[in-house]
Amino acid sequence: MTHLQTLKNPLVAKLTFIQFISYFGAWFSQVAIASMILEFRANDIVISLVFVMSFLPAMILAPINGMIVDRIGFKKLMGIALLVEMSMTLLFTTINSLDLVWLLMIFIFIRTTCATIIFTAEMSFLPKILEGKMLQNTNEIHSAIWSISFALGMAFGGLSTHYFGYDVTFLIDVSLYTIALMIFFTLKINLDEKPNYQSSLSMIKEAFEYIRRNKKIFHLMMVHAVIGLTVFDVIVALLAKVYYADTISEPLAIGWLNAIRAVGLVIGMMIFNRYVDKRNLHLFLFAEAIFISFWALLQNDFYLSILGMFSVGLLVTNLWAYTYTMLQEEIDSSYLGRILAYNDMLFMGIAVTTTLLIGYASEKGIKLENITLTIAFGFVISGFYYIWFKRKYL
């Protein structure tokens, strides 16, 4: 079954479009937010705090988000989350001075929380209506959507902010959410969802106990979390600053490298989708280590680095989607929301820790290519970890 055949399922197609709008809208507004706080002449600490709000919810609210997903019906929860996300974006237009940046942080935090809930809700809902290759294809499509929306959102958000200003960009974003809501309300979902009346604390404890009893699920979470090492945004920015400034402007260097990575993610999904399975997953983890090492050796030259970055992206979508599918299929449906939320917390924790360590290592004078090679070694370790996991649990 191809990805296009998967998208012929009307429910999958509509949910995919809604997910695209949610991701695209976040990146589309991100450029406008950055332009706005720079215009307010915010200091570096304030700027950092504003962007921290974009990943904080996935880390600190995972237990609560997972509980919400398992407790509230899918359609009701998605509708509320999309509406709140749209409302927070509209409220961005009320920020007109540095004195109100604290309010902007709250709006971003709430919007990102809703985006996280939407993702967890969809990923918990899909295994209830799909299985096997159909589920894997849908996961791969959702992974590719992140890459595509990142590239397009940043590009069009930059153009919109440049020509129309940040307030108009926010309003365009609101209109996109309106379209997503209209499409969402046309969804026909026939699923018998039994409400969960347990106390919040009981649900959280029960989920952690479920993971403790099911070691296989814990190890699958660990294998999936390794993909968080591929968050290369800081390395790309530092490469543009250190190596490529004499060749091309920093914004263009960052844009081109991220765009080519997105292309690699999509092309790799289509090429390698049919080959990844439980028997050979470790080989793909080792191959990713080789591709990252290849990029590390080419980083000194911008044009060669583009080739390296393309190769780095080729396997990531398949690795992310296949390990996520393995995890989804292993979890009992009554625990899906909570366990997937904890999984996202672990994944984001790896990504954020990697990002911070890259910055710290670079500040201490470690070369970027050596930092990149260290990340590649992380995939070597994960490959051997999966070999052990396969022998013990598969």
MIPAMAR-343284 format. One record per residue (C-alpha): x, y, z; residue in one letter. Coordinates in steps of 0.05 Angstrom, whole numbers. Example, Ala and Ser with C-alpha at 12.3 -4.5 7.8 and 13.67 -1.06 7.14 Angstrom:
<rs>
        X        Y        Z   residuo
      246      -90      156         A
      273      -21      143         S
</rs>
This chain:
<rs>
        X        Y        Z   residuo
        0        0        0         M
       28       68      -21         T
       23      133       17         H
      -25      161      -36         L
      -70      101      -27         Q
      -69      114       48         T
      -91      185       37         L
     -152      161       -3         K
     -182      144       64         N
     -224      207       76         P
     -215      206      151         L
     -139      199      146         V
     -137      253       92         A
     -176      304      134         K
     -137      289      198         L
      -72      296      159         T
      -93      364      132         F
     -113      387      202         I
      -45      364      229         Q
      -11      401      172         F
      -48      466      189         I
      -29      459      262         S
       45      449      247         Y
       47      500      190         F
       12      552      232         G
       62      544      289         A
      122      556      243         W
       86      609      202         F
       75      650      265         S
      145      636      292         Q
      178      683      243         V
      128      738      261         A
      139      727      335         I
      215      731      326         A
      208      795      285         S
      162      826      336         M
      205      814      397         I
      267      838      359         L
      231      901      341         E
      215      911      415         F
      291      905      427         R
      284      848      477         A
      348      822      507         N
      376      753      493         D
      347      723      557         I
      277      746      540         V
      284      721      469         I
      306      653      494         S
      249      649      543         L
      198      665      489         V
      223      606      447         F
      228      560      507         V
      153      566      513         M
      147      529      447         S
      175      463      473         F
      162      468      548         L
       91      439      547         P
      113      374      515         A
      163      364      572         M
      127      385      635         I
       53      372      618         L
       59      303      588         A
       24      266      646         P
      -33      317      646         I
      -40      318      570         N
      -41      242      566         G
      -94      239      620         M
     -137      290      583         I
     -131      250      518         V
     -152      186      552         D
     -210      219      589         R
     -243      264      537         I
     -274      240      472         G
     -231      250      410         F
     -276      296      370         K
     -294      340      429         K
     -222      346      451         L
     -196      362      381         M
     -249      415      370         G
     -234      450      435         I
     -158      447      424         A
     -163      476      354         L
     -209      531      378         L
     -162      550      435         V
     -102      547      388         E
     -136      595      340         M
     -156      642      397         S
      -85      646      425         M
      -59      663      355         T
     -110      718      350         L
      -88      745      418         L
      -17      752      392         F
      -42      815      357         T
      -55      848      425         T
       20      849      442         I
       47      918      424         N
      104      931      472         S
      160      897      510         L
      120      905      574         D
       70      854      548         L
      120      801      528         V
      104      761      591         W
       33      756      564         L
       59      733      497         L
       96      677      532         M
       31      654      565         I
       -5      655      498         F
       51      615      465         I
       52      565      522         F
      -24      554      518         I
      -22      548      442         R
       36      498      444         T
       -1      458      497         T
      -61      452      451         C
      -16      433      392         A
       15      378      436         T
      -54      353      456         I
      -76      351      383         I
      -15      310      364         F
      -24      261      423         T
      -99      256      410         A
      -88      239      336         E
      -32      189      350         M
      -76      156      403         S
     -137      155      357         F
     -104      126      295         L
      -88       57      325         P
     -161       50      343         K
     -183       56      270         I
     -120       33      232         L
      -70      -23      236         E
      -10      -54      202         G
       17      -20      139         K
      -40       31      138         M
      -20       55      208         L
       54       56      190         Q
       41       96      127         N
       -2      146      165         T
       53      155      217         N
      104      166      162         E
       59      218      129         I
       51      255      195         H
      126      254      205         S
      138      281      135         A
       85      335      147         I
      127      362      204         W
      186      371      157         S
      145      400      100         I
      107      448      146         S
      172      470      178         F
      204      488      111         A
      141      520       81         L
      119      553      146         G
      185      587      157         M
      190      608       84         A
      120      636       75         F
      119      664      146         G
      183      702      130         G
      154      730       65         L
       88      749       99         S
      123      783      157         T
      170      820      110         H
      116      847       64         Y
       55      853      109         F
       81      857      181         G
       71      810      240         Y
       -1      829      257         D
      -26      812      187         V
       15      747      190         T
      -20      729      255         F
      -88      742      223         L
      -70      699      163         I
      -52      644      212         D
     -120      652      246         V
     -154      644      179         S
     -116      578      168         L
     -140      552      235         Y
     -211      572      216         T
     -206      529      153         I
     -179      471      195         A
     -238      477      243         L
     -288      478      186         M
     -257      414      158         I
     -255      382      226         F
     -329      392      238         F
     -343      352      174         T
     -309      290      203         L
     -353      230      212         K
     -326      189      270         I
     -362      126      292         N
     -322      101      351         L
     -350       74      416         D
     -308      113      466         E
     -319       94      538         K
     -309      151      587         P
     -256      142      642         N
     -281      164      710         Y
     -217      151      749         Q
     -185      207      789         S
     -129      245      755         S
      -76      221      804         L
     -100      150      797         S
      -95      153      721         M
      -24      181      724         I
       -1      128      774         K
      -35       73      734         E
        2       94      670         A
       70       93      703         F
       54       25      734         E
       33        0      665         Y
      101       20      637         I
      137      -12      696         R
      100      -78      684         R
      112      -76      609         N
      187      -71      600         K
      179      -81      525         K
      141      -15      520         I
      195       21      560         F
      250       -4      513         H
      210       16      452         L
      203       85      481         M
      279       88      489         M
      291       65      417         V
      243      117      391         H
      272      173      434         A
      340      164      400         V
      311      198      338         I
      309      261      381         G
      385      265      370         L
      371      289      299         T
      347      358      322         V
      404      394      287         F
      377      466      289         D
      433      492      333         V
      488      458      293         I
      459      487      229         V
      456      557      259         A
      528      552      285         L
      553      525      218         L
      522      585      183         A
      556      631      232         K
      625      598      235         V
      636      568      165         Y
      588      596      114         Y
      585      671      128         A
      635      686       72         D
      596      643       23         T
      524      660       36         I
      483      700       86         S
      467      666      151         E
      391      666      142         P
      397      636       72         L
      447      583       95         A
      400      562      152         I
      340      562      105         G
      374      521       50         W
      401      469       98         L
      335      460      133         N
      298      458       67         A
      344      404       38         I
      336      363      101         R
      260      367       92         A
      268      343       20         V
      310      285       44         G
      258      266       97         L
      203      262       45         V
      243      227       -9         I
      271      177       41         G
      201      161       66         M
      179      141       -4         M
      242      101      -20         I
      256       62       44         F
      185       53       70         N
      179      -17       42         R
      246      -41       69         Y
      243      -23      144         V
      218      -78      190         D
      230     -109      258         K
      285     -155      232         R
      330     -101      202         N
      314      -37      241         L
      384      -39      273         H
      415      -36      203         L
      378       29      190         F
      402       57      256         L
      473       40      237         F
      461       71      168         A
      437      136      200         E
      502      138      240         A
      540      132      175         I
      500      188      141         F
      510      234      201         I
      585      219      200         S
      586      233      125         F
      554      301      138         W
      604      316      193         A
      662      307      145         L
      630      354       94         L
      610      411      141         Q
      668      458      125         N
      641      470       55         D
      570      497       48         F
      553      463      -18         Y
      580      396        4         L
      544      404       70         S
      478      409       31         I
      492      339        3         L
      509      314       72         G
      446      343      103         M
      404      311       48         F
      433      243       66         S
      420      255      140         V
      346      265      127         G
      336      203       84         L
      323      153      140         L
      295      196      196         V
      222      194      175         T
      223      118      169         N
      259      109      235         L
      211      156      271         W
      148      127      240         A
      167       53      247         Y
      189       57      319         T
      127       98      335         Y
       83       46      301         T
      116      -10      341         M
      100       28      404         L
       28       43      385         Q
       13      -29      369         E
       41      -53      436         E
       -1       -7      480         I
      -70      -24      505         D
     -121       25      476         S
     -143       49      545         S
      -71       73      559         Y
      -54      102      491         L
      -61      176      506         G
      -21      174      570         R
       36      128      546         I
       44      165      480         L
       46      231      519         A
      102      204      564         Y
      137      179      502         N
      134      249      471         D
      161      277      537         M
      221      229      533         L
      232      245      460         F
      230      319      472         M
      275      312      532         G
      328      279      489         I
      320      333      436         A
      325      391      485         V
      383      360      523         T
      420      348      457         T
      407      420      436         T
      434      448      502         L
      495      403      502         L
      512      423      430         I
      512      496      450         G
      553      482      513         Y
      604      439      475         A
      612      491      421         S
      621      546      472         E
      677      504      503         K
      713      502      436         G
      695      432      412         I
      691      431      336         K
      622      423      305         L
      644      363      264         E
      666      328      328         N
      600      344      361         I
      564      316      300         T
      606      252      302         L
      587      243      375         T
      514      245      355         I
      528      194      301         A
      559      149      355         F
      493      154      392         G
      459      118      334         F
      513       64      336         V
      496       52      409         I
      422       52      393         S
      433        0      338         G
      466      -48      388         F
      411      -32      438         Y
      358      -53      388         Y
      396     -118      373         I
      393     -134      447         W
      319     -114      449         F
      302     -158      388         K
      335     -219      419         R
      300     -210      485         K
      230     -188      464         Y
      217     -206      390         L
</rs>
